[in-house]
Structure formats: C-alpha cells, structure tokens
Amino acid sequence: MQIILAPMEGVVDHIMRDMLTQIGGFDLCVTEFVRVVDLLLPARVFYRLCPELHNDGRTPAGVPVKVQLLGQEPQCLAENAARAIELGSHGVDLNFGCPAKMVNKHKGGAALLRETAALFNIISVVRQAVPKEHPVTAKIRLGYEDKSLAIDNALAIEAAGASQLVVHARTKVEGYKPPAYWDWIDKIRQQVSIPVIANGEIWNLADAKQCQQQSGCDDLMLGRGVLSLPNLAQVIRQKQQPMPWVQMQQQLSAYSGYDVFGDQNQYFPNRIKQWLRYLSREYPQAQEMFAKIRALKSAAEIRQILDQQ
C-alpha cells in the first residue's frame, strides 16, 4: 500500500509536509500547485513552493516530494516540468482537479475535464519533455458537471503517457460535499492499466477500508482527513490508535513556522487558526482552543496559550 500526502493549496506547505512526514506513514508528498501561464518560471518560484528541492527533493524526514503544475498551455507546462525535474523534483504531477472558481475561469484545474483532447495533448507534450526515468502523473476529479467523461478522460491520460492517476471521487460541482463516489474510481481502474490512487472523504480507518473495497485501489491519497487526524496515515498503515490530544497539543506548539518566521509574521496566527478548524472535527478541544485565540493577532500571545494548555 502506498499512501500519498495530497496537494492542498494554501494549506499543505513545506512546514506542514515536514510535520506530517515526521509523524510518519507517507511514501510521497505532492506540492501545492505551481501556476503556469505563459512563461518558464524562474527557479526561485519552485524553491518557494518546494524548498525541499534544496534537500534532494525530500522532506527532513526523507519522504520524496513531487512538484505539481497547473495550467492549460502544453508547451509552457512541458518547459516548467523539465525545470522542476532539473531542480530535483521526484517526478511531475499535473493538476486537473482543482475546483476553485478563479482557476476554472482561466481554464485550469477541473475545467479541463470537459476537454478530453486537451488532457491528452498536455500530458503528451509534458511526457516528451520529461526524461523517461521520471514519472509524469495526473490528478483528476470524476468530471466537471457530471461523470460522463470520467472513463474517457482516464483513458486519454493513460494513452498520453501518464504513469499514475489519482482520482478524487467527486465532480467539480460536487465539490467536497459527502459522499465520495469510490465505486466510480473502480469503474476507471478497470479500464486502465496504470496504477490508480483513490482520494476523497477518507477520515478514519473504516473509511480507508471502505474506500479500498469500493474503489479496488490499495493505494490512497490523504488530504483533509490527515489535517483532522495527523497520524491518520499510521492509523491506516500500522493500525495505530488516533493521536491523543496531549500529543496533538505538542504538535500545535511546534507547528506553523513560529520558529522560522517569528512574532512579527502573520503566517503563524493565520495558519494555526486554519489548522484548528480542521482539527475540531476530531478533537473537541481544538474548537475550545480556537475560541480562545480567535481574536488574537500576536504570534507570541497565541504561542503562550498553546504552551499553557
């Protein structure tokens, strides 16, 4: 079984990747998407979103990281994919699943699921630009408004040369609303020969088992579930007990880049509040803590409360 940490734009950055891979259970991480429009991006853009490139493309815990690209122009995506590989990315992933309105408005992410030929063309050109020993993979949803093109899109992605496919088991219109249609992943899996990774609505061990049974996939990608329960990968893989709140408090105190950015940077207050919202699904104490720090803007004040708990 392979477990991959999902790319979540604005949430799973290098600090979160570091923390979650230190907790363990992950075989691979995928970055937040690098937005590609019409230029070959400078190296600093890749280093900003994936500083692990300075560390052989691995988190401090040694887990490899793959850069994800989002865009619609095949040749430009290909040039940036080649650059990501040159800088040390462990393969390249192409985002055809982002449901954000602004991204879709500019014909990126899930909007491309309405154009099977475009998917094929993008992946074909990127595959030609990336050395064969490096994987080119894709992440999709089941469709944009409906699932009518789900299998056609998967077949096109395979035919174009992708080596792996992650499927989020909902359409763009369905967003993140339960349920996830894991049985549709199985329909796709039965039509393609490349490995298929199941993603969507996996919050606990029971969900993981049900997803694997319905999708027919051994391999999983975890996103919101692992933000709510940080040792979820180990719960699934090693049958660990869910992390107790006392240990979770220690993670909260160590997280959010406080030691990196210091008191004056707003990264810490904003990100710790964001994470507490995810944690409140699993831990009632997280909701109580969020209420205490909600109005605070000073990193030092927030850190003091975290350490007092």
C-alpha beads as a LAMMPS data file, in Angstrom:
LAMMPS data file: protein, C-alpha beads

309 atoms
308 bonds

1 atom types
1 bond types

-500.0 500.0 xlo xhi
-500.0 500.0 ylo yhi
-500.0 500.0 zlo zhi

Masses

1 110.0

Atoms # bond

1 1 1 0.000 0.000 0.000
2 1 1 1.217 3.445 -0.939
3 1 1 -0.069 6.478 0.971
4 1 1 0.446 9.916 -0.564
5 1 1 0.017 13.303 1.097
6 1 1 -2.350 15.343 -1.057
7 1 1 -1.577 18.767 -2.516
8 1 1 -3.813 21.325 -0.783
9 1 1 -3.244 24.861 -1.999
10 1 1 -2.759 27.323 0.841
11 1 1 -2.738 24.545 3.450
12 1 1 -0.153 21.809 2.910
13 1 1 3.053 23.801 2.570
14 1 1 6.581 22.648 3.324
15 1 1 6.130 23.187 7.069
16 1 1 3.003 21.047 7.177
17 1 1 4.697 18.441 4.964
18 1 1 7.614 18.381 7.390
19 1 1 5.392 17.880 10.424
20 1 1 3.152 15.233 8.869
21 1 1 6.013 13.208 7.421
22 1 1 7.807 13.329 10.780
23 1 1 4.689 11.747 12.298
24 1 1 5.015 9.164 9.563
25 1 1 3.168 6.813 7.268
26 1 1 3.639 8.654 3.967
27 1 1 5.515 7.405 0.924
28 1 1 5.273 10.604 -1.139
29 1 1 4.166 14.228 -0.924
30 1 1 2.776 16.392 -3.730
31 1 1 3.218 20.158 -3.515
32 1 1 0.661 22.900 -3.773
33 1 1 0.266 23.651 -7.464
34 1 1 2.712 25.867 -9.300
35 1 1 0.553 28.067 -11.537
36 1 1 1.902 28.100 -15.090
37 1 1 0.542 30.648 -17.559
38 1 1 2.835 31.513 -20.458
39 1 1 6.359 31.723 -19.061
40 1 1 9.173 29.468 -17.998
41 1 1 9.216 30.237 -14.297
42 1 1 12.465 31.088 -12.515
43 1 1 13.928 28.590 -10.084
44 1 1 13.002 30.772 -7.124
45 1 1 9.289 30.095 -7.724
46 1 1 9.859 26.355 -7.424
47 1 1 12.084 26.788 -4.378
48 1 1 9.468 28.968 -2.687
49 1 1 6.715 26.358 -3.002
50 1 1 9.048 23.390 -2.651
51 1 1 12.100 24.288 -0.550
52 1 1 12.687 20.545 -0.232
53 1 1 14.364 20.854 -3.640
54 1 1 17.377 22.103 -1.669
55 1 1 17.332 18.749 0.164
56 1 1 17.389 16.299 -2.752
57 1 1 13.654 16.810 -3.170
58 1 1 12.862 15.268 0.203
59 1 1 11.297 16.416 3.455
60 1 1 13.581 16.431 6.519
61 1 1 12.081 13.008 7.339
62 1 1 13.318 11.720 3.980
63 1 1 9.980 11.475 2.156
64 1 1 10.233 12.383 -1.546
65 1 1 8.289 15.384 -2.844
66 1 1 6.781 15.778 -6.298
67 1 1 6.069 19.208 -7.790
68 1 1 2.553 19.739 -9.126
69 1 1 1.872 22.054 -12.060
70 1 1 -1.409 23.678 -13.041
71 1 1 -2.075 25.319 -16.380
72 1 1 -3.511 24.839 -19.853
73 1 1 -0.693 25.604 -22.315
74 1 1 1.070 22.318 -23.171
75 1 1 4.458 23.620 -24.270
76 1 1 4.801 26.000 -21.350
77 1 1 3.783 23.268 -18.913
78 1 1 6.369 20.995 -20.535
79 1 1 9.159 23.541 -20.135
80 1 1 8.295 24.082 -16.485
81 1 1 8.010 20.347 -15.891
82 1 1 11.519 19.881 -17.247
83 1 1 12.746 22.648 -14.955
84 1 1 11.111 21.050 -11.914
85 1 1 12.923 17.808 -12.691
86 1 1 16.228 19.623 -13.181
87 1 1 15.808 21.222 -9.762
88 1 1 15.263 17.850 -8.103
89 1 1 11.537 17.080 -8.103
90 1 1 10.673 13.382 -7.839
91 1 1 8.548 13.410 -10.972
92 1 1 5.880 15.905 -12.014
93 1 1 2.154 15.875 -11.276
94 1 1 -0.442 17.692 -13.396
95 1 1 -3.482 19.216 -11.712
96 1 1 -6.803 18.574 -13.452
97 1 1 -8.851 18.564 -10.280
98 1 1 -8.730 21.998 -8.654
99 1 1 -12.346 23.199 -8.232
100 1 1 -11.517 26.857 -7.430
101 1 1 -13.661 29.258 -9.458
102 1 1 -10.784 31.584 -10.332
103 1 1 -8.647 28.690 -11.554
104 1 1 -11.504 27.201 -13.584
105 1 1 -12.401 30.599 -15.019
106 1 1 -8.938 30.710 -16.591
107 1 1 -9.348 27.166 -17.980
108 1 1 -7.198 25.483 -15.368
109 1 1 -7.705 22.600 -12.987
110 1 1 -11.067 20.799 -13.206
111 1 1 -12.222 22.960 -16.131
112 1 1 -10.037 20.834 -18.408
113 1 1 -12.083 17.737 -17.561
114 1 1 -14.584 18.961 -20.147
115 1 1 -11.904 18.674 -22.859
116 1 1 -10.558 15.138 -23.165
117 1 1 -8.379 16.042 -26.153
118 1 1 -6.758 18.856 -24.169
119 1 1 -5.851 16.455 -21.365
120 1 1 -4.231 14.122 -23.878
121 1 1 -2.316 16.927 -25.563
122 1 1 -0.977 18.413 -22.314
123 1 1 0.234 15.121 -20.909
124 1 1 1.733 14.027 -24.229
125 1 1 3.826 17.179 -24.555
126 1 1 4.893 17.111 -20.896
127 1 1 5.806 13.432 -21.130
128 1 1 8.042 14.143 -24.121
129 1 1 9.843 16.894 -22.204
130 1 1 10.464 14.894 -19.028
131 1 1 13.168 12.186 -19.052
132 1 1 11.638 8.711 -19.140
133 1 1 13.018 7.699 -15.752
134 1 1 10.924 10.411 -14.059
135 1 1 7.177 9.810 -13.634
136 1 1 4.562 12.144 -15.089
137 1 1 1.309 11.708 -13.177
138 1 1 -2.114 13.352 -13.092
139 1 1 -4.794 14.161 -10.538
140 1 1 -8.394 14.423 -11.691
141 1 1 -11.936 14.532 -10.415
142 1 1 -14.727 12.383 -11.827
143 1 1 -15.749 15.238 -14.090
144 1 1 -16.807 18.862 -14.132
145 1 1 -20.607 18.954 -14.034
146 1 1 -21.189 15.208 -14.368
147 1 1 -19.300 11.925 -14.679
148 1 1 -19.959 11.258 -18.357
149 1 1 -16.323 11.779 -19.393
150 1 1 -14.671 10.107 -16.405
151 1 1 -13.546 6.967 -18.226
152 1 1 -12.715 8.763 -21.486
153 1 1 -10.533 11.215 -19.588
154 1 1 -8.712 8.431 -17.744
155 1 1 -8.099 6.525 -20.973
156 1 1 -6.746 9.673 -22.625
157 1 1 -4.427 10.326 -19.687
158 1 1 -3.090 6.783 -19.899
159 1 1 -2.698 6.920 -23.683
160 1 1 -0.787 10.189 -23.388
161 1 1 1.881 8.505 -21.289
162 1 1 0.990 9.226 -17.657
163 1 1 2.421 6.625 -15.305
164 1 1 -0.094 7.034 -12.486
165 1 1 -3.531 8.570 -11.918
166 1 1 -5.034 9.965 -8.723
167 1 1 -8.826 10.221 -8.760
168 1 1 -10.756 12.426 -6.356
169 1 1 -14.113 10.665 -6.192
170 1 1 -16.352 13.672 -6.879
171 1 1 -17.012 16.098 -9.702
172 1 1 -16.107 19.760 -9.594
173 1 1 -19.755 20.678 -8.991
174 1 1 -19.982 18.184 -6.121
175 1 1 -17.009 19.925 -4.520
176 1 1 -16.239 18.417 -1.122
177 1 1 -19.801 17.507 -0.197
178 1 1 -20.244 13.916 1.034
179 1 1 -20.423 11.266 -0.187
180 1 1 -17.377 10.386 -2.260
181 1 1 -18.229 8.046 -5.129
182 1 1 -15.471 5.489 -4.629
183 1 1 -17.277 2.975 -6.863
184 1 1 -16.608 5.307 -9.790
185 1 1 -12.889 5.012 -9.148
186 1 1 -13.300 1.277 -9.591
187 1 1 -15.002 1.839 -12.947
188 1 1 -11.984 3.857 -14.030
189 1 1 -9.492 1.409 -12.563
190 1 1 -10.990 -1.450 -14.530
191 1 1 -10.466 0.423 -17.807
192 1 1 -6.832 1.475 -17.439
193 1 1 -3.617 -0.421 -16.815
194 1 1 -1.697 2.311 -14.966
195 1 1 -1.877 2.467 -11.152
196 1 1 -4.891 4.362 -9.807
197 1 1 -4.818 6.120 -6.424
198 1 1 -8.085 6.719 -4.547
199 1 1 -8.734 10.101 -2.942
200 1 1 -11.625 11.777 -1.178
201 1 1 -13.575 11.565 2.103
202 1 1 -11.112 9.334 3.970
203 1 1 -11.283 10.438 7.599
204 1 1 -10.504 7.260 9.558
205 1 1 -9.516 3.612 9.280
206 1 1 -13.060 2.483 8.493
207 1 1 -13.282 4.995 5.626
208 1 1 -9.948 3.824 4.269
209 1 1 -11.045 0.176 4.264
210 1 1 -14.379 1.016 2.665
211 1 1 -12.671 3.177 0.052
212 1 1 -10.227 0.399 -0.805
213 1 1 -13.052 -2.126 -1.063
214 1 1 -15.300 0.031 -3.251
215 1 1 -12.551 1.511 -5.429
216 1 1 -10.485 -1.629 -5.772
217 1 1 -7.408 0.503 -5.030
218 1 1 -4.788 -0.416 -2.460
219 1 1 -3.137 2.999 -2.723
220 1 1 -4.610 6.117 -1.126
221 1 1 -4.090 9.875 -1.141
222 1 1 -4.977 11.689 2.093
223 1 1 -5.856 15.379 2.366
224 1 1 -8.362 16.908 4.772
225 1 1 -8.503 13.682 6.777
226 1 1 -4.853 13.880 7.821
227 1 1 -5.243 17.553 8.748
228 1 1 -8.007 16.490 11.125
229 1 1 -6.088 13.482 12.449
230 1 1 -2.349 13.971 11.840
231 1 1 -1.378 10.325 12.377
232 1 1 -4.118 9.054 10.039
233 1 1 -1.576 7.502 7.669
234 1 1 -0.189 5.446 10.548
235 1 1 -3.692 4.606 11.768
236 1 1 -4.366 3.145 8.332
237 1 1 -0.968 1.566 7.743
238 1 1 0.080 0.420 11.220
239 1 1 -3.327 0.300 12.943
240 1 1 -2.102 2.913 15.430
241 1 1 -4.570 4.476 17.811
242 1 1 -5.608 8.033 16.906
243 1 1 -3.192 10.593 18.303
244 1 1 -4.311 11.726 21.788
245 1 1 -4.980 15.405 22.370
246 1 1 -1.996 15.768 24.718
247 1 1 0.337 14.788 21.891
248 1 1 -1.635 16.911 19.471
249 1 1 -1.001 19.937 21.693
250 1 1 2.743 19.393 21.326
251 1 1 2.363 19.368 17.543
252 1 1 0.365 22.590 17.669
253 1 1 3.042 24.265 19.735
254 1 1 5.758 23.197 17.321
255 1 1 3.830 23.997 14.135
256 1 1 3.084 26.965 11.891
257 1 1 6.535 28.294 11.323
258 1 1 6.773 30.226 14.571
259 1 1 10.452 29.425 14.952
260 1 1 11.039 30.211 11.292
261 1 1 9.071 33.411 10.929
262 1 1 8.959 34.831 14.461
263 1 1 6.447 37.042 16.245
264 1 1 6.089 39.661 13.526
265 1 1 4.981 37.357 10.733
266 1 1 1.249 36.841 10.305
267 1 1 1.801 33.380 8.885
268 1 1 1.690 31.815 12.339
269 1 1 -1.629 33.278 13.620
270 1 1 -3.462 32.665 10.353
271 1 1 -2.197 29.148 9.793
272 1 1 -2.675 27.915 13.361
273 1 1 -6.296 29.121 13.288
274 1 1 -6.816 27.402 9.954
275 1 1 -5.437 24.135 11.255
276 1 1 -7.531 24.252 14.436
277 1 1 -10.655 24.351 12.263
278 1 1 -9.610 21.077 10.643
279 1 1 -8.660 19.530 13.985
280 1 1 -12.036 20.379 15.520
281 1 1 -13.572 17.539 13.510
282 1 1 -11.549 15.005 15.519
283 1 1 -10.790 16.926 18.723
284 1 1 -13.436 18.918 20.653
285 1 1 -10.539 20.595 22.490
286 1 1 -9.431 22.196 19.231
287 1 1 -12.699 24.100 18.990
288 1 1 -12.240 25.361 22.538
289 1 1 -8.698 26.462 21.783
290 1 1 -9.801 28.210 18.607
291 1 1 -12.313 30.232 20.631
292 1 1 -9.502 31.399 22.925
293 1 1 -7.152 32.549 20.167
294 1 1 -9.667 33.622 17.529
295 1 1 -9.261 37.358 18.124
296 1 1 -5.517 37.269 18.803
297 1 1 -3.090 38.573 16.192
298 1 1 0.213 38.229 18.017
299 1 1 2.150 35.018 17.492
300 1 1 3.651 35.357 20.966
301 1 1 0.213 35.565 22.621
302 1 1 -1.028 32.536 20.705
303 1 1 2.105 30.541 21.464
304 1 1 1.680 31.343 25.171
305 1 1 -1.843 29.920 25.172
306 1 1 -0.738 26.821 23.272
307 1 1 2.027 26.171 25.785
308 1 1 -0.292 26.697 28.781
309 1 1 -2.809 24.071 27.732

Bonds

1 1 1 2
2 1 2 3
3 1 3 4
4 1 4 5
5 1 5 6
6 1 6 7
7 1 7 8
8 1 8 9
9 1 9 10
10 1 10 11
11 1 11 12
12 1 12 13
13 1 13 14
14 1 14 15
15 1 15 16
16 1 16 17
17 1 17 18
18 1 18 19
19 1 19 20
20 1 20 21
21 1 21 22
22 1 22 23
23 1 23 24
24 1 24 25
25 1 25 26
26 1 26 27
27 1 27 28
28 1 28 29
29 1 29 30
30 1 30 31
31 1 31 32
32 1 32 33
33 1 33 34
34 1 34 35
35 1 35 36
36 1 36 37
37 1 37 38
38 1 38 39
39 1 39 40
40 1 40 41
41 1 41 42
42 1 42 43
43 1 43 44
44 1 44 45
45 1 45 46
46 1 46 47
47 1 47 48
48 1 48 49
49 1 49 50
50 1 50 51
51 1 51 52
52 1 52 53
53 1 53 54
54 1 54 55
55 1 55 56
56 1 56 57
57 1 57 58
58 1 58 59
59 1 59 60
60 1 60 61
61 1 61 62
62 1 62 63
63 1 63 64
64 1 64 65
65 1 65 66
66 1 66 67
67 1 67 68
68 1 68 69
69 1 69 70
70 1 70 71
71 1 71 72
72 1 72 73
73 1 73 74
74 1 74 75
75 1 75 76
76 1 76 77
77 1 77 78
78 1 78 79
79 1 79 80
80 1 80 81
81 1 81 82
82 1 82 83
83 1 83 84
84 1 84 85
85 1 85 86
86 1 86 87
87 1 87 88
88 1 88 89
89 1 89 90
90 1 90 91
91 1 91 92
92 1 92 93
93 1 93 94
94 1 94 95
95 1 95 96
96 1 96 97
97 1 97 98
98 1 98 99
99 1 99 100
100 1 100 101
101 1 101 102
102 1 102 103
103 1 103 104
104 1 104 105
105 1 105 106
106 1 106 107
107 1 107 108
108 1 108 109
109 1 109 110
110 1 110 111
111 1 111 112
112 1 112 113
113 1 113 114
114 1 114 115
115 1 115 116
116 1 116 117
117 1 117 118
118 1 118 119
119 1 119 120
120 1 120 121
121 1 121 122
122 1 122 123
123 1 123 124
124 1 124 125
125 1 125 126
126 1 126 127
127 1 127 128
128 1 128 129
129 1 129 130
130 1 130 131
131 1 131 132
132 1 132 133
133 1 133 134
134 1 134 135
135 1 135 136
136 1 136 137
137 1 137 138
138 1 138 139
139 1 139 140
140 1 140 141
141 1 141 142
142 1 142 143
143 1 143 144
144 1 144 145
145 1 145 146
146 1 146 147
147 1 147 148
148 1 148 149
149 1 149 150
150 1 150 151
151 1 151 152
152 1 152 153
153 1 153 154
154 1 154 155
155 1 155 156
156 1 156 157
157 1 157 158
158 1 158 159
159 1 159 160
160 1 160 161
161 1 161 162
162 1 162 163
163 1 163 164
164 1 164 165
165 1 165 166
166 1 166 167
167 1 167 168
168 1 168 169
169 1 169 170
170 1 170 171
171 1 171 172
172 1 172 173
173 1 173 174
174 1 174 175
175 1 175 176
176 1 176 177
177 1 177 178
178 1 178 179
179 1 179 180
180 1 180 181
181 1 181 182
182 1 182 183
183 1 183 184
184 1 184 185
185 1 185 186
186 1 186 187
187 1 187 188
188 1 188 189
189 1 189 190
190 1 190 191
191 1 191 192
192 1 192 193
193 1 193 194
194 1 194 195
195 1 195 196
196 1 196 197
197 1 197 198
198 1 198 199
199 1 199 200
200 1 200 201
201 1 201 202
202 1 202 203
203 1 203 204
204 1 204 205
205 1 205 206
206 1 206 207
207 1 207 208
208 1 208 209
209 1 209 210
210 1 210 211
211 1 211 212
212 1 212 213
213 1 213 214
214 1 214 215
215 1 215 216
216 1 216 217
217 1 217 218
218 1 218 219
219 1 219 220
220 1 220 221
221 1 221 222
222 1 222 223
223 1 223 224
224 1 224 225
225 1 225 226
226 1 226 227
227 1 227 228
228 1 228 229
229 1 229 230
230 1 230 231
231 1 231 232
232 1 232 233
233 1 233 234
234 1 234 235
235 1 235 236
236 1 236 237
237 1 237 238
238 1 238 239
239 1 239 240
240 1 240 241
241 1 241 242
242 1 242 243
243 1 243 244
244 1 244 245
245 1 245 246
246 1 246 247
247 1 247 248
248 1 248 249
249 1 249 250
250 1 250 251
251 1 251 252
252 1 252 253
253 1 253 254
254 1 254 255
255 1 255 256
256 1 256 257
257 1 257 258
258 1 258 259
259 1 259 260
260 1 260 261
261 1 261 262
262 1 262 263
263 1 263 264
264 1 264 265
265 1 265 266
266 1 266 267
267 1 267 268
268 1 268 269
269 1 269 270
270 1 270 271
271 1 271 272
272 1 272 273
273 1 273 274
274 1 274 275
275 1 275 276
276 1 276 277
277 1 277 278
278 1 278 279
279 1 279 280
280 1 280 281
281 1 281 282
282 1 282 283
283 1 283 284
284 1 284 285
285 1 285 286
286 1 286 287
287 1 287 288
288 1 288 289
289 1 289 290
290 1 290 291
291 1 291 292
292 1 292 293
293 1 293 294
294 1 294 295
295 1 295 296
296 1 296 297
297 1 297 298
298 1 298 299
299 1 299 300
300 1 300 301
301 1 301 302
302 1 302 303
303 1 303 304
304 1 304 305
305 1 305 306
306 1 306 307
307 1 307 308
308 1 308 309
